[in-house]
Structures are given as C-alpha cells and as structure tokens.
Amino acid sequence: MSEPAAKPPRDDLDDGRWPFVRDVIILQFKLMLGNLHNFVLIPATLAAAAIDLVFKSERHGSRFYRVLDWGRRAEEAIGLYSALDDLRPGGKGDAGPSSGYTAKPPLLPPAQDLP
C-alpha cells in the first residue's frame, strides 16, 4: 500500500487571511476603546469649560484646551487607523499596485497650520 502524499505545510501568513482577521479584531477593540475615550472626554471637556467660565486662569479656556490636548494624545495612542500604515508606501506591508490602497490627501491641514 502506498501512503497518501503529505500536504505541504500551508503558510497562513502569506495567505493574508490571518493578518486581515487580526486587523479586524484589533480595529473592533480600538473602536470600543475609542468609545470609552469619548465617554470620558465629553464630560471632562464640559467640566473644564464650565470651570474656565467661572474661575479666571492665565487665559480663557486654558483648562478646556489642556483636556482637549489630552484627548488628542489619547486618540493618537489608540491609533484607530494604524492598520493602514502597513499598506502605505514605505510602511511594513506590501503597498504595490495590487494592494488596492491609495493614500488620499487629508481634507484639512494640520491644526497647527490653521489660523
């Protein structure tokens, strides 16, 4: 009797399915984390704005803008769209013509460039 031919080991990382599933799971976790972030940030910014209206500080809204800056840094740390970084040219992943991802210009300039 002849033994059935052994199947060659399948490299799932080359398949692209598991990195995709991982990215989907991570995105869902980051979305939940982002919602928690918003849940905390909404009352924190309202409280900071109320305190700024009642009590004088070095400039109008300093507490509010401090909380807003904290919120921006927390959002950047969450990195909701970081899976796209692997697809961008110069990123870790394949950004060739077959990747299907094309970088689009941002709708608004960075905040520091706004008047």
N, C-alpha and C positions, 0 to 999 in steps of 0.2 A: 504494500500500500504506500501511496505517496502522500506525504504531508502537504496540507494546503500551504500555499505560498504566504509567507508572513507579510502583512501590510507594512509599508514603510511608515515610520513614525510621522505623525502629522504635526507640523509646527504651527500651532494656532496663532502665534504672534504674527507670522507672515500673512495669515488669513485676513487679519484686520477686524474680525468679528469681536474678539475679546477686548481689544483696546476700545472699540466702539461701545460695547456694553459697559465697560469700566467708565468711559466718559459720560454715558447716560446716567449711571448710578451716582457718580460724583456730582454731576450737574443737579440732580434732584436733591442731594444733600446740601449743596450750596444754595439752592433756591430756598430750602427750608431755613437755612442759616440766615439768608438774606431777609426772609420774612421776620425772623426773630429780631434781627438788626433793626428793621423798620418798626417793629412793635415797641422796641425800647427807644428808638430815636425820635419818634413822634412826640411822646410826652416829654422827653428830655429837652427837645428844642422849644416846645411850647413853654415849659417851665423856665428855661433860660431866658426866653424872650420876655416873659412876664416879669422875671426878676430884673432884667435890664430896664424895663419900663418904669419899675418902682424905685429901684436903687441906682444912684449915679455910680458910674465907673469911669475908667480912663477915657473911654469913648463909647458912643451909643452902640449897643449890640455886641459888646466885646464877649460877653458870656455866650450869647447865641452863636456867634461865629466860631468860638472855641469848640462848642459842642458840634457844630457843623463840620469843622475840620476833623474832629474825632470820628464823626460818621463817615467822612470821605476816606480816611485812613483804614477804617474797619471794612468798608466796601472794597477798597483796593486789596486788602489782605484776603478777603473772601475770593476774589478773582473769578467771578462768575463765568466769564468767557475765556478762561485760560486754556481750554481745550483747543481753541482756535490758534493759539500760539504755536502749536505743533504743526499746523498746516501752513503757516505763513512762510514766505521765503526767508531763509536764514534761521528758521525755527528748528526744532528737533525732528520733526516729521517730514514726510515727502510733500513738497509743495509744487510738484511738477504739474504739467498741463492736465494730467489725468486726475488730480486730487479734487477737482471740482470747486475749489475755494479760490475766490479772487478778493483781495483786500479792497474795500471801498473807503473813500476818504471820509473822515468824520464830518458830521453835519455842522458842528460848531467848533470854533477854535478852542484851544485850552483856556481854562478860566483865567489864568494869569495874563492872557492876551486880550481879554475883554475889557472895554472901557469902564 
